[in-house]
Amino acid sequence: MATTPLRQRVLTAPITKILLVIIVCFIVFVISQKLTSTILDTTAIDRNFRNLIKGIIASTVVVYTYILFYKKIEKRSITELSIRHLAKSVFLGVVIGAVLQCFTILVVSLFGDFQILAVNPFSYMIIPFTVAFTVAIFEEILMRGIILRITEEKLGSYIALTISAVIFGLVHLANPNSTLISGLSVVVAGFLFGVAYIYTRNLWFPIAIHFAWNFMQSGVFGAVTSGNEKTNSLLTTELSGNQFITGGEFGPEGSIQAIVFCLLATIILFLISRKNLIKPYWRK
């Protein structure tokens, strides 16, 4: 009986497929950012557009790194990044993410204070747009494409969803001004993005939800996102009131209503995704 070479067994081991590609994705992301920055800084291109180009290149490099590695290691077509249903996935994801964020801000305006101080040029949205899509692609590749997908193969959907969502929340606890409420909110968002992936078995769907949520929050409503500093935005706003409603210094995504709305969306997606759930290996 033929035996699988040691090198192949090591490369195809779940822990290797997770850690190796995460490390490589981090490395290529940083290198591509630095190289692109070095080149673009010598040009007369506007700073905002330079950052946009850097974000596009870095995100593209990460996507192709993921595709090339798993195509080589797992010897399959990378269907989770197929462009076959790209437009539909992106459109639906952007609508869901935008609506969830709008409802979250609506509650702030009803029970707290949401003031629009100024309406700025559309060019003010370039930086938050760049940050939002770069973060969405990078984090979803890592959390859902690598950790959730590979863990799910062995441990099943329930355990994999929990592991990836908790890791997602723990990573964000390191952000400035994080709280237990904001951590719980991010964990719930992790479940939402994970179920979105399971529903379509396509990473573009959770990427689009993640992007729209962040972009609406920072690029349109001008709120703090994940405890980070404010960027330029379409609207210059001021949020005040109970921090359980405003999210405090972490931003609206760290609010009670954000948890409720994301949880409701998660439950709905989960109910219509049940046929796509994977059983753990010991129950197959």
C-alpha positions in Angstrom: 0.0 0.0 0.0 1.4 3.4 -1.0 2.0 5.8 1.8 1.7 9.6 1.6 5.1 11.3 1.8 5.9 13.1 5.1 6.1 16.5 3.5 2.6 16.1 2.0 1.2 14.9 5.3 2.7 18.0 7.0 1.4 20.4 4.4 -2.1 19.0 4.5 -2.4 18.8 8.2 -5.1 21.2 9.4 -2.9 23.2 11.8 -0.3 23.7 9.0 -3.0 24.8 6.6 -4.1 27.4 9.1 -0.9 28.7 10.6 1.3 28.6 7.4 -1.1 30.5 5.2 -1.9 33.1 7.9 1.8 33.8 8.4 2.4 34.0 4.6 -0.6 36.3 4.1 0.6 38.6 6.8 4.1 38.7 5.2 2.9 39.4 1.7 0.4 42.0 2.9 3.2 44.0 4.7 5.7 43.6 1.9 3.2 44.7 -0.8 2.2 47.7 1.3 5.8 48.8 1.8 6.9 48.2 -1.8 3.8 50.0 -3.2 4.3 52.9 -0.8 8.0 53.2 -1.7 7.1 53.4 -5.4 4.0 55.7 -5.1 5.6 58.1 -2.7 7.9 59.2 -5.6 4.9 60.2 -7.7 2.7 63.3 -7.7 -0.4 61.2 -7.1 -2.7 62.6 -4.4 -2.1 61.0 -0.9 -5.6 59.7 -0.7 -5.4 58.0 -4.0 -2.0 56.6 -3.2 -3.5 54.9 -0.2 -6.4 53.6 -2.3 -3.9 52.1 -4.8 -1.9 50.5 -1.9 -5.1 49.0 -0.4 -6.2 47.6 -3.7 -2.8 46.0 -4.4 -2.3 44.6 -0.9 -5.8 43.1 -0.9 -5.3 41.6 -4.4 -2.0 40.1 -3.3 -3.6 38.5 -0.2 -6.5 37.0 -2.3 -4.1 35.5 -4.8 -1.8 34.2 -2.1 -4.7 32.4 -0.5 -5.8 31.0 -3.9 -2.4 29.8 -5.0 -1.5 28.2 -1.6 -4.8 26.3 -1.2 -4.9 25.3 -4.9 -1.5 23.8 -4.4 -2.0 22.2 -1.0 -5.6 21.1 -1.3 -5.5 20.4 -5.1 -8.9 21.9 -5.8 -10.6 24.8 -7.4 -10.9 27.7 -4.9 -14.7 28.0 -5.2 -15.1 30.2 -2.1 -13.4 33.1 -4.1 -15.1 32.3 -7.4 -16.3 35.3 -9.3 -19.3 33.4 -10.7 -21.8 35.0 -8.2 -19.6 37.9 -7.3 -22.0 40.7 -8.2 -25.0 39.1 -6.4 -22.9 38.3 -3.3 -21.4 41.8 -3.1 -24.8 43.5 -3.7 -26.7 41.5 -1.1 -23.8 41.8 1.4 -23.5 45.6 1.0 -27.2 46.0 1.5 -27.3 43.9 4.6 -24.2 45.6 6.1 -25.5 49.1 5.3 -29.0 48.4 6.6 -27.6 47.0 9.9 -25.4 50.0 10.4 -28.3 52.4 9.6 -30.5 50.8 12.1 -27.7 51.0 14.7 -27.3 54.7 14.1 -31.1 55.2 14.1 -31.3 53.9 17.6 -28.6 56.4 18.7 -30.6 59.2 17.2 -33.8 58.0 18.9 -32.4 57.3 22.4 -29.2 59.4 22.4 -28.0 62.3 20.4 -26.8 62.1 16.8 -25.9 65.5 15.3 -24.8 66.2 11.8 -22.4 69.2 12.0 -21.3 69.3 8.3 -21.7 67.6 4.9 -18.3 67.1 3.3 -17.2 66.4 -0.3 -17.4 62.8 -1.6 -13.5 62.8 -1.7 -13.6 62.6 2.1 -14.8 59.0 1.8 -11.7 57.8 -0.1 -9.7 56.9 3.0 -12.5 55.2 5.0 -13.4 53.3 1.8 -9.9 52.1 1.4 -9.6 51.0 5.0 -13.0 49.4 5.0 -12.5 47.1 2.0 -8.8 46.3 2.9 -9.8 45.3 6.4 -12.8 43.4 5.2 -10.8 41.3 2.7 -7.9 40.7 5.0 -9.9 39.7 8.1 -12.4 37.6 6.2 -9.7 35.7 4.4 -8.0 34.9 7.7 -11.1 34.4 9.9 -13.6 32.8 7.6 -11.5 31.6 4.7 -8.8 30.0 6.8 -9.8 29.5 10.4 -13.5 28.8 10.0 -13.3 26.8 6.8 -10.5 24.5 7.8 -11.7 24.0 11.4 -15.2 23.2 10.0 -13.8 20.3 7.9 -12.9 18.4 11.1 -15.0 19.8 14.0 -18.2 20.7 12.1 -20.0 24.0 11.6 -21.1 24.7 15.2 -17.7 24.4 16.8 -15.9 26.1 13.9 -18.3 29.0 14.0 -17.8 29.4 17.7 -14.0 29.2 17.5 -13.7 31.7 14.6 -16.1 34.1 16.2 -14.4 34.0 19.6 -11.0 34.5 18.0 -12.4 37.4 16.1 -13.7 39.0 19.3 -10.4 38.4 21.2 -8.4 40.0 18.4 -10.6 43.2 18.6 -10.3 43.3 22.4 -6.7 44.5 21.8 -8.1 47.6 20.0 -8.2 51.0 21.9 -11.2 51.7 24.1 -12.5 48.1 23.9 -14.9 46.8 26.5 -16.7 43.6 27.3 -19.8 44.9 25.5 -17.7 45.8 22.4 -16.0 42.4 22.6 -19.4 40.6 22.7 -20.6 42.7 19.8 -17.6 41.7 17.7 -18.1 38.0 18.6 -21.7 38.3 17.4 -20.4 40.0 14.2 -18.0 37.0 13.8 -21.0 34.6 14.0 -22.8 36.8 11.4 -19.9 36.8 9.0 -19.3 33.0 9.6 -23.0 32.1 8.9 -22.9 34.4 5.8 -20.0 32.3 4.5 -21.8 29.0 5.3 -25.0 30.3 3.6 -23.2 30.9 0.2 -19.9 29.0 0.7 -18.5 32.2 -0.9 -16.2 34.6 0.9 -17.4 37.6 -1.1 -20.7 37.7 0.8 -19.2 38.1 4.3 -16.5 40.4 2.9 -19.3 42.7 1.5 -21.3 42.7 4.8 -18.1 43.5 6.7 -17.1 46.2 4.3 -20.5 47.9 4.2 -20.8 47.8 8.0 -17.4 49.5 8.5 -17.7 51.9 5.6 -21.1 53.2 6.6 -20.0 53.6 10.2 -16.7 55.5 9.5 -17.0 56.8 5.9 -20.6 58.0 5.9 -21.7 58.5 9.5 -18.3 59.7 10.6 -18.3 57.6 13.8 -15.4 55.9 15.5 -14.8 52.3 14.2 -13.4 49.6 16.5 -11.9 52.2 18.9 -9.6 53.6 16.2 -9.2 57.3 15.4 -11.9 59.0 13.3 -11.1 59.5 9.6 -12.5 62.0 7.1 -16.1 61.1 6.3 -19.1 62.3 4.2 -20.8 63.6 7.4 -19.1 65.3 10.3 -21.1 64.1 13.2 -21.2 64.1 17.0 -22.7 61.1 19.0 -23.5 61.5 22.6 -25.6 59.8 25.3 -25.5 56.5 27.1 -22.4 54.5 26.0 -24.5 51.3 25.8 -26.4 53.1 23.0 -23.5 55.0 21.4 -20.8 52.4 21.9 -18.7 55.0 23.7 -15.2 55.5 22.5 -15.2 52.1 20.7 -17.9 53.3 18.3 -21.5 52.3 17.5 -20.5 48.7 16.7 -19.9 48.4 20.5 -23.5 49.2 21.4 -26.3 47.0 22.7 -28.5 47.6 19.5 -25.6 46.5 17.3 -25.5 43.2 19.2 -29.3 42.8 18.8 -29.4 43.6 15.1 -26.4 41.5 14.2 -27.8 38.6 16.3 -31.2 38.8 14.5 -29.4 38.8 11.1 -27.3 35.9 12.2 -30.4 33.8 13.3 -32.2 34.5 10.0 -29.1 33.5 7.9 -28.5 30.5 10.1 -32.1 29.2 9.7 -31.9 29.4 5.9 -28.3 27.9 5.9 -29.0 24.7 7.9 -28.8 22.5 4.8 -25.2 23.7 4.4 -24.0 22.8 7.9 -21.2 20.3 8.2 -21.2 17.6 10.8 -18.0 17.0 12.9 -15.9 14.1 11.7 -17.0 11.8 14.6 -20.6 12.0 13.5 -20.1 11.4 9.8 
